[in-house]
Amino acid sequence: MNAPAPHRTTRRLRLLRHATAATAAAGLALTAFAPTAATAAPRPDAVQQRLDALVRADGVPAALATVKGRDGRDRTHTAGVGDLATGAKVPVDGQIRAGSNTKAFTAVVVLQLVAEGKVGLDSSLDTYLPGLLRGDGIDGRTITVRQLLQHTSGLPDYMDVPPLDDFVPIQYRYFEPRELLDGALAQKALFAPGTGWMYSNTNYLVAGLLVQKVTGRPFGEEVTKRVIDRIGLRHTYFPATGETALREAHPHGYLNTGPGAPLIDYTGMDASMAWSTGAIVSTNTDLNTFYSALLAGRLLPAAQLAQMRTTVPAELLGPGVRYGLGLQSRPLTCGGLVWGHGGTSPGYRTRGGATEDGRAATITVTTVPDGPTTGHLTDAVDTALCR
């Protein structure tokens, strides 16, 4: 689901757009002497402070993070409440709906097929899916695979029209991919292929159909075999048809339907509305592992990884953001870039990625926040990677 695009409303999938805070000094020696360095108060953890602020100041029900530091160690953090109804704690590294992080997985599968000589990046969609894309200004003979993966195809977003523009009544509704595509093709093209950039979930819906056509196998099976199992993501999966609950310990996710409106528990849902654009379930730690493995060349040959990291400006996603093939780069305040994607599913928003030198951070909040909160979430990732 498209969660990365901040210009999208919280009712659309932009998809689809640590331990507790350090305690004050304790156990100081009861002497007349000043405390030594060994007894001084520990320095507050900057990431934990950021998570606490997301809960206290921004009002998200929960926030959870996994940070892989320069020492290679994973550190997990939580804040808030995992279940508003029961007051249960936030599970450490609990499962979350990863939203549009799924697009990076989808792009990897397509690029693996490119490496195998089964798909051409600059071949038209009609080469593989003849006659599928036809509409007002839409013609699959003029749209390339690369343009799909880079959001330069001009295809309109299927999430922009009913019934996908209101998540409340469709929480458990099943959608066929073709039904979703029809919603996109009923709209006018955003621009001629290759002449602009606009984030559209339809691009990755078509990419999923491409994978199925070329391999002859279900998309979920291919992404599981080629990515999830290949690098041992033990807590990540592509939901089976009709599967609505999360499989492992998880914080509940809540749909924000507007200022002052009560949050709706959207933990359970039929993820078919997101499919190859945003259906994957994962954990912060597994997402760190995925992006680190990707940058390290464990999923793609060098030539295809270089193509994936060839970017165009995507300032709609934030200052300095550039978009490759299912992969974003974002500048860090301490220098360098973080490579990832981010994701939004009704109930969860995730930001994060990995760096060239092996650091990684992923932070998730358990609602789709309005206003400046998404910026605070992005800032928290920067803090985690730059501290």
N, C-alpha and C positions, 0 to 999 in steps of 0.2 A: 504494500500500500504506500501511497505516496505521502510520506510524512515530511520529507525534507523541506518541501517548499513552504516558506513562512508566509507567503502571500495567500495561501489557501486557508479556508475557514476550517474550524475544528470539526465540522460535520462532514469533511471530505477526507478520503484516504490519500494522502500524498506519499501514496502508498505507491500512491498512495503514494504526508508532509506529514562501610569500615566499622569497624568497631565503634562504639559510641564516642562522643567528643572526649578528648583527654581531660582527665579530672584535675582538680586543683592539687597543689602539693599536699601530700599527706605523709604522716609518719615522720615528720621532722623531729630531729633529736631534741629532747627537752633539756637544752643546755643554754647557757648565757651567750654562747658563741653564735655568730651569724651562720646561716646554712651554707654548706659547701656545695660545689657543683653537683655532687652526687645526690644531694637532697633538694636541689632546686626544682621548682615546678616544671613539668615536662612541657615542651612546646606544643601548643594546640595543633592538631592535624588540619591542614588547609583544606583537604578534600572533604573531610567530615564536616567542617564548618560550612562549606558550600552546600552540602546535602541538607544540613540542618536549616540553612537559610531558605532552601527551596520549599521545605515543609512549613517553617514558621512564617516566613515573609510572603512567599508566593502561594501558599495554601494547597500544594499538591498533597494527596494523601500519603504518599511514600516516595522515597528516592533510594536507589541502590546503585552501587558502583563496583567495578573491578578495575584495578590499576596495576599494570605491569611496569615496574620501575626500571631504572638503568641497571639495577642489580639482578634483573631477571625474575624477581619474586612477585607473585600476585598478592595484592592486598584488597580485601573486600570491605565494603562499607554499607551501612543501611541507616535510614532515618525514617521517622513517621510510623504509620500503622499499616499492616498488611491487609487487614480486613476491617472496614469501617463498621460492619455489623457486629462483629465479635470482639474487636479490639486486639486481635491476634498480632503478634510481632511480624515484622517483615522477614521472610526466609532469606538467609544469607545466600547470595547468588541464585535466587529463585528464577524459575522460568518466566519469560515474558514473550509477548507477541512482538516479533522483531520488525514488523512492517516492511518498509522499503529497503531495509538491509537485504531483503530477498532479491532485489534487483542486482546486487553485486554477485550473488550466487548464480542467478540466471545468466548474467553476462559471462561468467566463467564457463558455464556449460556451452554457450554458443561459441566462445573463443576456443574451447577445446575441440569443437567440431570444425572450426576453421583450421586449427593445427592438424587435424586429421584429413584435411582436404575434402571434407564433406559439405562445407559452406564457404562461400566467398564473401568477405567483408564488404566488398563493393559491388556485389551482385544484387540485382533487384529482388524484391520480395516475390514477384511473380515467377522467378526462377524456381522457387520452392512451394509457393502457395498461390498458384495461378488463379487470377480472378477474385481472390479473397478481398482485396482492398479496392473498393470502388465507391465513390461518393462525390459530393460537391467539392471539387478541387482535390479529391483524393484518388490516386491511381497507383496501385502497387507496382506498376511497371517503371515508375519514376522514383520510387523510394528504395534506398539500399539498406542492407543489414546494418551497416555502420551507423546510418542515420537513425535507425530504431534505437540502437544502444546508446547513442549520444544525445537523444532528444532533439534532433534537428530534422525530423521527418515532417513536421507540421501536422501530425495527426492530433485531432482534438481528444480530450480526456473523457473516457466513458464515465468517470465519477462526477461529471458536471451536470448530468441530467437525471431525472427521476428513473427508478426509485433510489438510485445510489446517493442522491443528495440529502437523504434523511435516513440516518442509521437506525433510528429507534424502531421502526416497524420491520426492519429486515435483519434483525440480529441473528435469527436462526433460519433464514431463508437460503435455499440452495440456488446457485446461479451456474449455468453452463457458460464456458468461456465465449461461445458464439453469441449468447444473449448479451453479455457485456460488450462485445465488439459491436453489435448492432446499435447500441446506444451511442457509441463513438461515431459510427458511419452515418448516423442520422444528422450529424452536425456538419458544419462547413469546416474545411481545412483551416488551420491557424495561419499558415503561410506556405509558400512553395517549398518543396523539399530542399534542404541545404541552404536556405536563405535566412534562417533565424534559429533561435533556441527557445524552447519552452518545455518545461517538465510536464510529461503526460504519461499516465499509467498505461494508456493504450499501447505505447511502444513496447512495453515489457509483456503485456498480454499477447501481442503478436509474436514476440520472441519465444514465449512458451509454446505457442502453436507451431512455430518453426521447429523447435526442438522435437516436438512430438512427430511432425511430418518426416523429418530427416532420420530420426532414430527408429521410428515405428514403435516407440514405447511411451508410456505415460510420463508426463513431465516430472511428477513427484518421484518416480522411480529413478529417472536419470539424474536429478539433482542429488538424490540420496547416494547413489552409487558413485557419481563422479566428484562430489564435493564432500558431503557430510561424512560418509564412511571412509573416504580416502584419507582424510586427515584426522579421523577419530574424534569427531564432535559428539560426545556421548550424551549430551543433553539437548541436542538440536534435532528437529524433525520437520518434515513436511506433512501437515495433517492429512489423514485419510479422508476419503469421501464420507461426509456425514459426521465426522468427528468434531465435537464442539468444545470439549473440556480440555484443559491443560493436563498433561500426564504426570508431572512431578510437582513438588512444592513450589508455590508461586504466590506473589502478592496479587490481590485482586486489582483489576483495572477498571477505571470509572470513566464513563462518557460524560463530558461537559456539554450540556445543551444550551448554555447561555448564562449570562450574569444573573445570579440570584436563584437560578433553577437548581433543584436537587440533582446530585450526581447519580447516574444510572450505572449499576454494576454491569459491565460489559465483558467480564472475564470470559464467560462462555459465549461462543459465537460460531457461526458457520463461516469459515475463512474462504469459502469459494468466491466470495465477492472480491477477494484480493488475488487469489491464485498465484500465478508466476510473478506478479508484481509485488506481493507483500504478505504471503500466507505463513512464512516460516516461523516456527517457535524456537527460541534459543535461550541462552543465558548471557549475561555480560561477559563472563569468562570465555565461553565458547566463541562469542563474536570477536573478542580480542585474538583468540587463537586463529580464527579464520582470516582476519585481515593481516596478521603477522605472517601466516603461512603463505598467503597470496603474495605479499611483498617479497618474501624470501624465495619465490620461484617454485614453490612446492605444488602449485596447481596448474600453472601454465608455462609453456616454453618461453624463453626470453623474448622472442619476436612478438608473440601475442600479448605478453605482459606489457611490453613497450607500447603496443597499440592501445591497450586498456588505459595506460597512463598518459596518453596523448590527449590533452585537454583543450576545451574552449571556455571562454568566459561564461560564468553562470552567476552573475552578481545578484540575481533574484533570490538566490539561496543564502546570501550573506556577503559581506565585504571580502573581496579577494578570493571568493570561492570559484573554482574551475571544475568542469565536469568532463570526465573521460568516457570510457565505455563501461557504464555501471559503477563508476568509481569517482568520488569527489576528492579534491585536494583543498585544504583550508590552511591559511597561514597561522602560525603560532606566535604568540607574543615574544617567546624566547628564541625565535628564529626557526627556520625550517617549516615543514608541512606535516600535517596529519592527513593520512589517506584513509578514507572510509566511505560511508554513505549516509547513515542515519535512517531512522524509520519512524512511522507513525501508524498505529492501528487504533481503532476506537478503544480507548482505555490505557494506551501506553505510548510514550514518546521516548526515543532513544537517540543519543548522539555519541560519537566516538570514532575510534580508528587506531591506526598504528603509524609509527614513524620509521624512517630509514634505519635508525640505530637500535631498533628493537623495543622501544617503549610502546605501550598500548594502553588505552583507557576507554571504557564504555560506561555510560551513565544513563539510567532509565528512570523516568517518573511515571506514576501510575494514573495519569490522566493526560488529556491533550490540552495543554494550557493555552490561555489567551494572553494577549499583550506581550510584555517584555520577558515573560518567564522562559520562553524558548531561548532567548539571548542569554539569560542567566545559566541555563543548562549548558549551552555552548561554552560559556565562560568557565564553568566548572570543569569541563573537559580540558580546556587550556590550562587551568590551575593544576590538574592532575598530571599533565604531561610536562609542565614547565617548573614544577616546584623543585 
